[in-house]
Amino acid sequence: MTDVTSDRRRGARRWAIDLRPLRVPAYRRVWTGNAIAMFGFQFTAVAVPVEMFDLTGGSLWVGLLGIAGFVPLLIFGLWGGAVADARDRRRVLLVGGCVLWASTLGLLVQSLAGARSPLLLLLLVGLQSTAFAITSPARSAILPRLVPAELVPAATTLNFTTFTAAAVFGPLAAGLIFAAWQVGVALPIAYAADALLFTASLWATLRLPAMPPAPDPDGGVRKAGFASIIDGFRYLATTRVLLLSFAIDLIAMILAMPRALFPELAQERFGGASAVGWLYSSIAIGAMLGGLTSGWIGRVRRQGLALTVAVVGWGVAIALAGLAGQLWVAVVLLGVAGAADLVSATLRQSMLLVYAPDRMRGRLQGVNTVVVAGGPRLGDLRAGAMAAGFGTGFAMVGGGLAAAVLAVLLVVAFPALLRYRSTTPAEERR
């Protein structure tokens, strides 16, 4: 009986999420502050598209929010990565965090003032995206300085899982707000909650030690300029697997991201405002459940194959969700897509953080910011435009199937990703 119990416990540990990074105090503070801030951000993530749809009555304008977010990411994401490699990363996080906080306060003020301006909403989203683009590379690049190298995959998975958990409960809470009050009252409540909770992230950043840039091998002084960005691309170009991992993620996000369709789906197919929170939470629910059972990810050696399977699964699940006629069916299928996305995101981020030298991590994370955050915003535009021309069902089904097919074609044409294996056996990373 004792042996059976022991075997069950070992089996549970093999599947359960690895919590060892939380034993490191600096990481624990950053994790706590970012998790609280991410929960608050979900209020804004729901409120902005709801406000835009309320102002304009069309999903195309909601899709334009994706462009307003993508352009700053494209311009400032790469530069933010160069800054993270050339400046104290703690200071970069503090300055960018203050700008991000100010943009949220701007959303609050315009909602209280009754500005009702789609252009102002686009402008504030652009400012918010600019601040995110500057801080995101530094936030990701500090992880290997907070935990030992062998805990980086576990800490990466823990970050994704915690943030997706916040993305589950945040939209659900926002949905309750929009179900309880009219839009004009609910909007400032949502924006105010985000602004208040973001202070936890600022507190955690203030508690970090100084994080000056790592020295160049030649002893030179690194500058956050165009030459530094080009140097990062040169390094990236030498690793075909990383390039393919970025490409397959862009395919998944641009062709199959469905979130710009959620306000219209909630109103026309699933019964109104209360459904929008479930739709925005569904992908995160799946990612959270996938993360809680993610102990196996660190033992995967054929990481390229696992990444490809996850992307194909994402596309197929999105396509099936586009056919769903009941809310619970759509939520389940979108949850499956979210679990697949958690796997692909964890594998990509671990590859970047473990195998890139510290002096290059900021710039590579800058590219990652453009791809990971910019891709879904282009996906918003694609989804909104397709829905305006052909309907929401076609936008989801066609986009999901196209993403799955193109992902397969990519790895067949360039098999380096399929052949890629983790260079360190799982047993040696324990």
Disulfide bonds with the S-S distance in Angstrom:
none
